[in-house]
Amino acid sequence: MSSSPSYQKLRARFREAALLRSTEGVLGWDQETGLPPKAVGWRAEQMSHLSGLVHRLTTGREIGEWLGECEVAGFAGESTEGVNVRGWRREYDRATKLPAALVEEFSLTTSAGMHAWAEARKVSDFSAFRPVLEKLVRLCQEKADHYGWTTCRYDALMDIYEPGARSADIGALFSELGPEVAGLIGPAMEKAAAQPENLLAGHYPVAAQQAFNREVAAAVGFDFEAGRIDTTTHPFCTGLGPGDTRLTTRYDESDLFGSLYGVLHEAGHGLYDQGLRAEEWGLPAGDAVSLGIHESQSRLWENHIGGSDAFWEHWYPRACHHFPGLTKFTPSQIAAAARRVSPSFIRVEADEVTYDQHIILRFELERGLINGDLAVKDVPEAWNARFKELLGLTVPDDARGCLQDIHWSMGSLGYFSTYTLGNLNASQLMKAVRAAHPGLDGELASGKYSTLLGWLRKNVQELGQTLDPPELMRRATGETTNAKHHLEYLRGKFL
């Protein structure tokens, strides 16, 4: 570790900020899993206060001076010190552009906004959420303008979640991917039609789902001594500190797959968090590089592993133990039901083939909202019309339409494209690890996941922010993110 006084001061300051963010994260997790309705206003004040403290801690003039001294010292680019200094510079330059009042107002609004969204979703009434969303869009526009942008205001928000991402590039990528995916949907649905739609209809008690999900999550490597699973409205994962990674899912006793794949997805995120360097937790060298990379981990475990025939061949005995009714089906029938292609309304329940169409829709609407081309009041109509074009379905209500995701209530506009980037990255990473370990499929068929997890730890997770996303993908797979490997994977699996 560097003996530079300036570096040590920066490390202490940003470590303190990480502790406060961790505390805010605990409050956020509690808000989503068990907060009494009457406590929402007070919780909003708590989280707003903490956000203001973090902002003031990380924007002091002295930080700029310490950074300048460290940059003169010239730490090696991929050293721990070099990675941290580079990350702190990015965070400082971004944070100092935002007035503290805006940061606190944003936190206050999102805390109240999540409750408003949950209530509006319950009654399927977008108009109840509209005033909060209008305020959040305005605040996001203000943030983008403070950050600065050249040709597209939305770029400034995308850069928060995927450093260097630009809407023109993502739009071009989606323009290539979208038509190819659309061409797969019909043939994949025809193949799925060979099996009855409700083949696995039955009763799957929550307690049995919880037990099975825990077994699977532990087997793929999730450390329950350093994590847990809870229940919430919208599945998520949050890393609250070294040794504290929280997964959540939701349950439907008529659905075998919803909670299982929710847990596998969130466990993928959790494995990333648990694979980061604990001694650098909360600092750039111990933090994820981007959400597009983070999402690659969740989509990889959910789809490439959990959605495979090999997964169900191995887990069939344990699934039958927890759900005896499954004994009348074969593992291949269960696997086919799990990957059945059928356009549906809810993104988190979408099959792999249609999933990216859900993301393209959200990307287009968000870009319109932030750039001022779409008014908040017109969101339901715009959503429903584009959904019909992309997926051929008529949206029946707001709960199954524009109110289904929590992200806008959190102020996370600029986020959604990272889901599809995660799909593309996952397919590339799986192809690369298979090339590096020719016996991998045999191990996976036996329920042995350590080789895969070890490769991901070495090539993705332990790196923290050492490499930017394109360079990380280039070193891990030989090329930067593109659509061809994911399309190849979809065609092979579904056609």
N, C-alpha and C positions, 0 to 999 in steps of 0.2 A: 504494500500500500504506500502511496506517495507520502513523503514527509513535507510536501509543500503546505505552508500555513493556509494559503488561500484555498487550496483544494480541501483541506480538512474543515475549514469554515463552511464551505459549500456543502460538503457531505453532511455535516451536523445540521445545517439549516434545512436541507431537503429531506433529511431523515425525520426531522421534527414535522415537516409538512406531511410526510407519508404517514406518520402516526395519527395526525389529525384526519387525514383522508380515510384511514382505516377505521377510525371511530365513526366518521360520517357513514362509512359503508355498513357498519353494524346497525346504525340507526335506520339506514335504508332497507337492509335485509329485514329488520324487525317490522318496518312499515308494511312490507309486502307479505309477511307471513303471520302477523298476529296483532297488529296495532288496533286498539279500539277506535271505532269511527269518530268519537268525540275528541280523540287525541290528535287528529290530523293537523289542526291549526298550530298546536304547540310544537309538534314534530317539525313542521315547516320552518318555524322560527329557529329551532335548534340547528337544523341542517343549514339554513341560511347563515347563521352566525358562524358555524364552522367553515363554510365556504369562504366567508369574508376573512376569517383568520388566515386560512391557507393562502388566499390571494395576497394579503398584506405580507405574509412571511416570505413569499417567493417573488415579490416584485420590488423589494427595497433597492435603493440606489447602490448600496454596498455590494449587492450580488453582481451587478454589472461590473463593478471594479474587480471583484474576485475572479470573475470569469475572464476578464481581460488579462489579468496576471497569469491565469492558468493557460490561456491560449498563447501567450508569449513564451511560456515554458515549453510548449510544443510536445505534449504527451503523444505517444504513438497512437495512431488512429484506432487500432483494434485492441489496445490495452484497456483494462478496466477503467483507468483514469480517463483515457481518451474518449471512451464510449460515454462515460458519465458527463464529462464536460460538454461534449457535443449535444447530448440530450438535454442538459440543463440550459444550454444556450437556446435551444429550440423552445423549451418551455418558458424561459424568461422573456425572450423576444415576443412570444405570443401573449403571455400573461400581462406584460406591461402595456400592451395595447388596449386592454380592457379596463374601464373605470371600475373601481371597487363597488360602486353603487349598482352597476349593471350586473356584476357577478352575484351580488346578494339578491337582487331582484329576480334574476334568472333562477337561482336556487329556490327562493320562496315560491316562485310560480310553478316550477316543476314539482315540488313537493305537494302543493295543493292540486296541481294538474293531474298527478297520478290517481289521486282519490276521485277527482271529477271524472276522469276517463273510466275508472272502474264502475262508478255509479251509472254513467251514461251507457256503458256497455251492457250492464245488467238489464236496462229497459230498452236497449237498442234505439237510442235517441241521440243522433249526432248533434242536434240543436243544443242539447244540454252541455256538450263539450265544446261547442263552437267558440264561445267567448274566450275560454282558456287557450284554445289552439290559436286563435287570432293573436292573442298576446304573445304566445310562444314563438309564432312565426315572426312577429315584429322584433322580438328580442334576438332571435337567431339572425335576422337580417342586420340588426345593429352590430352583433358580434362579427359577422362577416365583413361589414364595412370597416370596423375597427381593425380587423386583421389585415384587410387589404386584398384586392383581387384585380385581375387585369381584364379578362374577357367575359368571365362568368362568376357572379357572386356566389353561386353554389360551390364553386371550387374551394373557397375559403373554409367551408364547413366540411367538405369531403376530406380535406387535408388533415383535419383533427384525428380522423379514424384510420386513414390510409395515407401516410405521408407521401406527398408527391403526386397523389391521384388527381386527375383532371376529368371533368365531366365530358369533355370532347373525346378523350381516349376511352373512357368507360362506355360512352354512348356508341362509339364505333365498335367496341368489343361486343356490346349487346346487339347491335345491328347485324353482326355476323352470327352470334349465337342464337338469337330469337327465332329466325326463320328455320334454322336447322332443327331446333327443338320442336317447333310447331310441326315440322314434317315427321317427327318421330311419334307424336302423340297418337295419331290414328292407328298406325300399325301396332303400336304397343298395346293399345286398348283392344284391338282385335285378338291379339295373343292372350290377353288377360281374360277375354270373354269365354275362353275354353273352360274356365273354372267358375262355379257359382259365386255371385258377388258377396253373399252373406254366408259363405261356407263356415266361417268360424264364429258365427253368432252364438252367444252364450252368456254365462254369468261368470265374471272374473272378479272375485272379492278383492277389495282394496288391500287387505292384509296380505293376501297371497301375492298380489302384484308387488307390494313393497318388499316382501321377502325375496322374490325372484330377482327384482331389479337390483337389490343390494348384492346378491350373489354375483350377478353379471358385472356390476361396476367394480367389485373387488377383484374379480378375475382379470379384467383388462388392465388393472394396475392402480385403480383409485384407492388412496390410502385413507381408510376410515378413522385412523388415529389422528389424521390431520384434516378431517372433513366430515360432512354429514349430508343427509338428504331431507328436505322438508317439502311441504305442500303449499302451493300458491296458485293464483289465478293464471299467471303467465310464467312458464318455465324460464329459469335463468340460473346463471352461476356467478358467484362473486367471490373473489379472493380477498379476504379480509386481513391477511398477514401470513407470515411464515407459520405453517402448521394449522391454518384455518381457512379452508376452502369450502364454501357452502353451495350445494346443488339444490335445485327445487324442481318439482314436476307437478302435474295435475293428474287426477284419476277419473276414469269413467268405467264403471263396473261392467259395461257391455262391450268394452274395447280392450283387447289384449295388448295392442301395440302402442297406443298413445303414450302411456307413462313409460313403458320400456324404452322406446326410441327417444323420448324426452330425456330420460336419464342417461342413455348412451351419448346423446348429443351434448348434454351439459357436463357429463363426465369427461368428454373430450376437451372441453374448456378447462375443467378442473385438473386434468392431467398436465396440461400446459402450465397452469399456475403452480402445480406441485413440482414441476420440472425446472422451474426458474431457480436461479441461484439465491438461496435463502439469505446469505450474508449480504447480498446487494438488494434485498427486497425493498420495493418502493423507490429505487434509484434506477436510472436508465439501463444499467448493466444487468439488472435483475427484474426488468419489466418487459412485457410483450412488445414486439416491434410494431404490430399493426393488427387491426381487427380482421383483415383479409387473411392474415397468417393464422390468427387465433381461430377463426372460423374454419380454416382447413383442418384443424385438429378435431373439431366437433363433427364436421361432416364426414371425415374419414372414419371415425369410430362408429358413427350412427349408420352410415350407408355402406361403405366398402366392407366393413367388418360385420356389423349387426344385420345388414340386409342381404348377406350372402347365403347360399345354400349350405356352405360349410359351417356357418354359425348355427343354423338350426339342426343340422346333423349332430353336432356336438352337444348342443343344449337341449335337445329333445327329451332325454330322460328327466332332467331337472324341471323342464317346463311341465311335463306330464305329472311329476310329483306335486307341483303346486296347483296345477289345473288338470285334474284327472280326465275331464271331458276331451282333452286333446288326444287321448290315446286312440280315438277312432280316425285320426288323420295321420298321414305320413309326414316326416320332416320336410319333404319337398313340397307337399301341399301347403304346409304352414309358411314356408319360405315364399312360395308363389303368392299367397294371400298377402304377405307382408309387403311385397313389391308390386302389388296390383296397381296398374295405371288407370286412373279415373279422375278427370278434372274435378276439383272440389273447391270450396270457398275459403277454407282456413289454411293459411300459409304453413303453420307449424305442423299441420297434418297432411300436407301435400305430398304426393309421390315424387320420386326423384326426377322423373321426366318433366313433369309440369312445374316443378318448384321454381325454376328460374324465371318463368313467366310472371309469377307473383312478384319477384324482385324487380323485374323490368318495369312493371306497373308502378311500384312504389318509387323507384328511381325517377321516372318521368314526372310523377305528381310532385314529388319533393322539389325537383329542379324548378318546376313551374311555380310552386309556392314561394320559394326563396328568391327567384329571379323576378317575381311580381307578375308573372304571366297567368297565374291561376289564383283566384280569390278563395279564401277559406270557405265561404258560403257555398261555393260551387264544387267542393271536394266530393260529396256523395254522388252527384251526377257524373262528374268526370271519372270517378272510380268505377262506377257501374258500367259506363259506356266502354271504357278501355278493357275492363275485365271481360266483358262480352266478346270483344275482338280477340283478346289473347287466349281465353280459355273456353269460350263458347257457352258460358253459363249466365243466366240472369240472376243477379244478386237479390236475394229475397228481403234483406233487412240490413240495417247499419251494423249490427253486431257481427254478422257474417260478411260484412263489407269493410268500410273504412274505419270502423271502431275496433277491429280485432287485435291490433298490435298495440303494445304499451309504449313503443319508442317515441312517438310524437309527444305523449304526455310527459316524457322525461326530457324533452327538448333535444332528442338525439336525431335531428335532421342532418342528413349527410352520411348516414350509417348504412342504409340498406344495401347498397351495392357490394358491401364487403361480404355479404352472404354468398353471392354468386362468385365473387373472387375466391371465397373459401372452397366452393365446389370445384372450381378449376384447379386451384392449388392442390386440393386433396387428391385429385386424379393424377396429377403430375408426380406428387410425392409417392403415391402407391406404386406407380410404374417404376420410379427410381429405386425404391427399397426392394422391390422384387428383382430388379436387375442386380442389386448389390448382394441379395441373399436368395439364390435360386431355390432353396428349400423352404422358403417362407410359407408358401401355401400349405405344405404338409404340416407345419407347426400350427398354423391357424386352424386347420381342420381338427387338430388334437386339442384345441382350446389353449394353446400356448401363445401368449401375446408378448412375451418379454423381448424377443428380438425386434419386433416392430416398435414397441415402445422405446427400447434402447436406441434404435436408429433415429427416431423422432426426437428423443432427448438430445442426442449429439448434434443433429443437423438443423434443429429448429429451436427447441425449448431452452436449452442451456445457453444459447447465444444471446438471449435478451435482445437488446437493441444494437448489438455489435455491427450488424449489416442492415441496410435498408431492405424493404421487401423484395424489389427486383433482384438485388444481388444475392440475398438469401436463397431465393428460388433458383437462381442461376447456378450457385455453388451446389445446392442440394440435388438439382435435377438436370443441370446442363443447359437450361434455357429459362427465360423469364416467363411469367404467366401468360398463357394463351388458351384458346378454346379447344384445340384439336384433340388433346388427350382425354378431356372430359366427354366430348362427343363420341370418341372411340369407345370409351368405357360404357356410355349409355347404350350405344348400338349393340355392343357385345352382351350386355346384361339383359336388355329388354327386347331385343329383336332376334 
